[in-house]
Amino acid sequence: MDKIKANKRNSKKNLNGAISKYPEKELFFFDESRFGTLQRLDMGGLKRGLAQVKTKLGRQNFYLYSAVNPRNGESSSLFAPNVNTDCMNIFLEQMSQYLETREAFLVMDCASWHRSKNLKVPKNIDIIYLPPYSPELNPVERLWLYIKQNILRNKIYDTIALLEGALCKFITSLASSTIKQLCNVSYLTGQQ
């Protein structure tokens, strides 16, 4: 346990050092999350006894790849059928095009497809890896919670297309101020 805590402290120091050394680079945090048609319902508000609750059987899902900049609320997202190196390469290429001439740090966990030898990292992106077992260091996790509470909680989507449409509409309507508030990383240099 002490080793994990030390790794987290060192990661924060390394990230702060990189940011201080290259202040002109943008800072984005990245992660993927699964979204699907099989949903859990919150039964907390129902009275005891019998209740009719619509359910959806079957599992269809997709993944949302997202990078967020907690400083200014910018984000870039991609819907993908899987989490693997091929989809990660597509996201990185899209992110590079989104950045245009800007350069960025992309902070992410150590998933195997993030560290694959076949990963094609564009020249304008530098990857910084978080220590293992530290999702609390990635502010995108808070974004996933917010999205799932607003899009999935107590809702049933009959088709994957309906879920994709609702999620796309929700993501594109997110204000940068909301992303900044959700993804605040006060432990970084110059962050409040």
VOPAGU-2260 file (C-alpha; in pm, 1 decimal, decimal comma):
REM VOPAGU-2260
SITE   aa  ch    i         X         Y         Z
SITE  MET   A    0       0,0       0,0       0,0
SITE  ASP   A    1     285,6     240,3      78,6
SITE  LYS   A    2     435,5     167,6    -263,7
SITE  ILE   A    3     108,1     268,5    -434,1
SITE  LYS   A    4      95,6     593,2    -234,7
SITE  ALA   A    5     458,8     667,5    -325,4
SITE  ASN   A    6     385,2     601,3    -695,0
SITE  LYS   A    7      92,2     844,1    -683,2
SITE  ARG   A    8     304,6    1115,8    -518,4
SITE  ASN   A    9     581,2    1063,1    -776,4
SITE  SER   A   10     329,4    1075,2   -1061,0
SITE  LYS   A   11     196,8    1410,2    -939,4
SITE  LYS   A   12     555,3    1539,4    -910,8
SITE  ASN   A   13     645,0    1413,2   -1259,7
SITE  LEU   A   14     329,7    1562,9   -1408,9
SITE  ASN   A   15     389,8    1896,4   -1236,7
SITE  GLY   A   16     751,1    1887,0   -1357,6
SITE  ALA   A   17     649,0    1825,2   -1719,1
SITE  ILE   A   18     390,0    2103,4   -1703,1
SITE  SER   A   19     642,6    2344,7   -1554,4
SITE  LYS   A   20     907,5    2252,7   -1811,3
SITE  TYR   A   21     670,5    2289,4   -2109,8
SITE  PRO   A   22     404,1    2543,2   -2005,7
SITE  GLU   A   23     306,9    2605,7   -2369,6
SITE  LYS   A   24     169,6    2251,3   -2406,6
SITE  GLU   A   25    -197,7    2183,1   -2354,5
SITE  LEU   A   26    -291,8    1933,2   -2082,7
SITE  PHE   A   27    -558,7    1670,3   -2150,8
SITE  PHE   A   28    -665,9    1374,0   -1941,1
SITE  PHE   A   29    -794,7    1067,3   -2126,9
SITE  ASP   A   30   -1001,7     758,9   -2055,1
SITE  GLU   A   31   -1261,6     529,5   -2208,6
SITE  SER   A   32   -1595,4     419,0   -2068,1
SITE  ARG   A   33   -1846,5     153,4   -2170,7
SITE  PHE   A   34   -2206,1     249,0   -2244,1
SITE  GLY   A   35   -2472,1      -9,6   -2316,8
SITE  THR   A   36   -2840,7     -93,0   -2334,9
SITE  LEU   A   37   -2842,9    -314,9   -2023,9
SITE  GLN   A   38   -2901,8     -67,6   -1742,0
SITE  ARG   A   39   -2936,6     -88,1   -1366,4
SITE  LEU   A   40   -3234,9      89,7   -1221,6
SITE  ASP   A   41   -3233,9     283,3    -895,2
SITE  MET   A   42   -3516,2     138,9    -687,1
SITE  GLY   A   43   -3453,0     367,6    -388,9
SITE  GLY   A   44   -3752,4     593,0    -457,8
SITE  LEU   A   45   -4012,0     314,7    -483,9
SITE  LYS   A   46   -4245,4     215,6    -202,0
SITE  ARG   A   47   -4227,0    -138,7     -72,5
SITE  GLY   A   48   -4451,6    -383,9    -246,7
SITE  LEU   A   49   -4521,8    -454,7    -608,8
SITE  ALA   A   50   -4417,1    -213,5    -879,0
SITE  GLN   A   51   -4398,5    -242,7   -1255,0
SITE  VAL   A   52   -4058,4    -150,1   -1387,5
SITE  LYS   A   53   -3965,4    -158,1   -1754,3
SITE  THR   A   54   -3649,8    -356,5   -1818,5
SITE  LYS   A   55   -3434,4    -418,0   -2122,2
SITE  LEU   A   56   -3279,4    -756,0   -2182,3
SITE  GLY   A   57   -2979,5    -801,7   -2403,8
SITE  ARG   A   58   -2640,1    -645,5   -2414,7
SITE  GLN   A   59   -2530,4    -408,2   -2680,2
SITE  ASN   A   60   -2256,1    -165,1   -2598,2
SITE  PHE   A   61   -1996,4      74,2   -2729,3
SITE  TYR   A   62   -1717,9     279,8   -2579,1
SITE  LEU   A   63   -1669,2     651,1   -2548,8
SITE  TYR   A   64   -1309,1     768,1   -2573,0
SITE  SER   A   65   -1268,7    1117,8   -2427,9
SITE  ALA   A   66    -990,2    1361,9   -2349,8
SITE  VAL   A   67   -1062,6    1670,3   -2141,3
SITE  ASN   A   68    -859,9    1980,0   -2064,3
SITE  PRO   A   69    -944,1    2075,6   -1703,6
SITE  ARG   A   70    -791,6    2422,7   -1746,6
SITE  ASN   A   71   -1028,6    2546,8   -2016,8
SITE  GLY   A   72   -1299,3    2278,9   -2043,6
SITE  GLU   A   73   -1205,9    2167,6   -2396,1
SITE  SER   A   74   -1283,2    1808,2   -2486,4
SITE  SER   A   75   -1248,7    1564,5   -2772,5
SITE  SER   A   76   -1448,2    1239,8   -2790,7
SITE  LEU   A   77   -1489,4     936,8   -3012,9
SITE  PHE   A   78   -1749,9     658,9   -3015,7
SITE  ALA   A   79   -1581,6     321,3   -3073,6
SITE  PRO   A   80   -1699,0     -41,4   -3082,6
SITE  ASN   A   81   -1408,8    -172,1   -2869,8
SITE  VAL   A   82   -1120,6     -78,9   -2648,4
SITE  ASN   A   83    -806,4    -185,7   -2831,7
SITE  THR   A   84    -497,2     -47,8   -3002,1
SITE  ASP   A   85    -670,9       7,9   -3337,8
SITE  CYS   A   86    -944,4     222,8   -3182,8
SITE  MET   A   87    -687,0     401,8   -2968,3
SITE  ASN   A   88    -486,1     485,9   -3281,1
SITE  ILE   A   89    -798,2     630,7   -3443,5
SITE  PHE   A   90    -861,7     843,4   -3134,9
SITE  LEU   A   91    -500,4     967,4   -3124,7
SITE  GLU   A   92    -513,6    1065,6   -3492,6
SITE  GLN   A   93    -843,9    1246,4   -3436,2
SITE  MET   A   94    -699,9    1420,4   -3128,5
SITE  SER   A   95    -393,2    1528,2   -3324,6
SITE  GLN   A   96    -611,5    1677,5   -3598,6
SITE  TYR   A   97    -826,8    1850,0   -3335,1
SITE  LEU   A   98    -515,8    2009,9   -3183,6
SITE  GLU   A   99    -395,4    2124,6   -3528,5
SITE  THR   A  100     -63,0    2303,9   -3461,8
SITE  ARG   A  101     -90,4    2292,3   -3083,1
SITE  GLU   A  102     103,4    2040,4   -2874,2
SITE  ALA   A  103     -39,8    1851,5   -2578,2
SITE  PHE   A  104      29,1    1615,7   -2293,2
SITE  LEU   A  105    -222,8    1332,0   -2284,0
SITE  VAL   A  106    -243,8    1180,1   -1935,5
SITE  MET   A  107    -392,3     829,8   -1915,4
SITE  ASP   A  108    -385,5     500,2   -1730,1
SITE  CYS   A  109    -163,9     205,7   -1819,8
SITE  ALA   A  110    -417,9     -10,5   -2004,5
SITE  SER   A  111    -245,4    -258,0   -2233,5
SITE  TRP   A  112    -373,6     -89,1   -2552,1
SITE  HIS   A  113    -238,4     246,8   -2424,2
SITE  ARG   A  114     111,4     100,1   -2405,1
SITE  SER   A  115     101,7    -127,6   -2710,1
SITE  LYS   A  116     407,0    -141,5   -2934,5
SITE  ASN   A  117     164,2     -81,0   -3224,4
SITE  LEU   A  118      38,3     246,2   -3077,3
SITE  LYS   A  119      94,0     535,1   -3319,7
SITE  VAL   A  120     143,9     850,6   -3115,0
SITE  PRO   A  121     133,0    1167,6   -3327,3
SITE  LYS   A  122     421,7    1415,9   -3301,7
SITE  ASN   A  123     209,2    1682,8   -3132,9
SITE  ILE   A  124     103,4    1452,1   -2845,4
SITE  ASP   A  125     319,1    1333,6   -2553,9
SITE  ILE   A  126     170,2    1061,2   -2335,0
SITE  ILE   A  127     212,3    1062,1   -1958,5
SITE  TYR   A  128     101,6     746,4   -1777,7
SITE  LEU   A  129     -68,4     747,2   -1440,9
SITE  PRO   A  130      46,5     495,2   -1180,7
SITE  PRO   A  131    -150,6     168,2   -1157,9
SITE  TYR   A  132    -462,1     156,5    -940,6
SITE  SER   A  133    -513,6     532,4    -931,0
SITE  PRO   A  134    -840,5     621,4   -1106,4
SITE  GLU   A  135    -884,6     906,8    -858,5
SITE  LEU   A  136    -595,5    1087,0   -1031,9
SITE  ASN   A  137    -783,8    1093,2   -1362,2
SITE  PRO   A  138   -1052,8    1365,0   -1364,4
SITE  VAL   A  139   -1227,8    1203,9   -1662,2
SITE  GLU   A  140   -1363,0     948,3   -1413,3
SITE  ARG   A  141   -1575,7    1226,2   -1260,8
SITE  LEU   A  142   -1704,5    1313,3   -1608,1
SITE  TRP   A  143   -1813,3     950,1   -1661,2
SITE  LEU   A  144   -2003,9     956,1   -1332,6
SITE  TYR   A  145   -2177,4    1281,4   -1426,9
SITE  ILE   A  146   -2272,4    1155,5   -1773,8
SITE  LYS   A  147   -2402,2     822,0   -1645,1
SITE  GLN   A  148   -2607,4     988,8   -1372,4
SITE  ASN   A  149   -2768,3    1219,0   -1629,4
SITE  ILE   A  150   -2800,2     985,2   -1927,5
SITE  LEU   A  151   -2834,8     631,9   -1788,0
SITE  ARG   A  152   -2980,9     653,9   -1439,6
SITE  ASN   A  153   -3333,7     511,6   -1441,5
SITE  LYS   A  154   -3356,3     522,5   -1820,5
SITE  ILE   A  155   -3398,9     236,5   -2062,9
SITE  TYR   A  156   -3286,3     271,0   -2424,3
SITE  ASP   A  157   -3453,7      21,1   -2655,5
SITE  THR   A  158   -3175,5      38,5   -2913,2
SITE  ILE   A  159   -2808,1     119,2   -2909,9
SITE  ALA   A  160   -2876,1     393,7   -3166,4
SITE  LEU   A  161   -3109,8     573,4   -2922,7
SITE  LEU   A  162   -2844,2     558,3   -2650,7
SITE  GLU   A  163   -2574,0     684,0   -2888,7
SITE  GLY   A  164   -2798,9     971,6   -2995,4
SITE  ALA   A  165   -2878,8    1072,5   -2636,3
SITE  LEU   A  166   -2512,6    1051,3   -2535,4
SITE  CYS   A  167   -2394,0    1247,7   -2838,9
SITE  LYS   A  168   -2650,8    1520,7   -2774,0
SITE  PHE   A  169   -2554,6    1536,8   -2405,8
SITE  ILE   A  170   -2179,3    1553,1   -2471,4
SITE  THR   A  171   -2205,6    1819,8   -2738,2
SITE  SER   A  172   -2423,6    2030,8   -2508,8
SITE  LEU   A  173   -2180,7    2015,9   -2214,8
SITE  ALA   A  174   -2054,9    2363,8   -2137,8
SITE  SER   A  175   -1681,7    2409,6   -2096,2
SITE  SER   A  176   -1753,3    2557,8   -1752,2
SITE  THR   A  177   -1920,1    2229,5   -1649,3
SITE  ILE   A  178   -1621,9    2026,4   -1769,8
SITE  LYS   A  179   -1383,4    2261,4   -1585,5
SITE  GLN   A  180   -1585,2    2226,3   -1266,2
SITE  LEU   A  181   -1616,1    1846,3   -1291,1
SITE  CYS   A  182   -1254,4    1788,5   -1393,3
SITE  ASN   A  183   -1079,4    2035,0   -1161,8
SITE  VAL   A  184    -728,2    1915,8   -1079,0
SITE  SER   A  185    -611,1    2141,0    -799,5
SITE  TYR   A  186    -302,3    1925,2    -734,9
SITE  LEU   A  187    -142,1    2053,3   -1057,5
SITE  THR   A  188      81,4    2359,3   -1081,0
SITE  GLY   A  189    -123,1    2672,6   -1132,0
SITE  GLN   A  190    -460,7    2498,2   -1088,9
SITE  GLN   A  191    -741,4    2609,1    -858,6
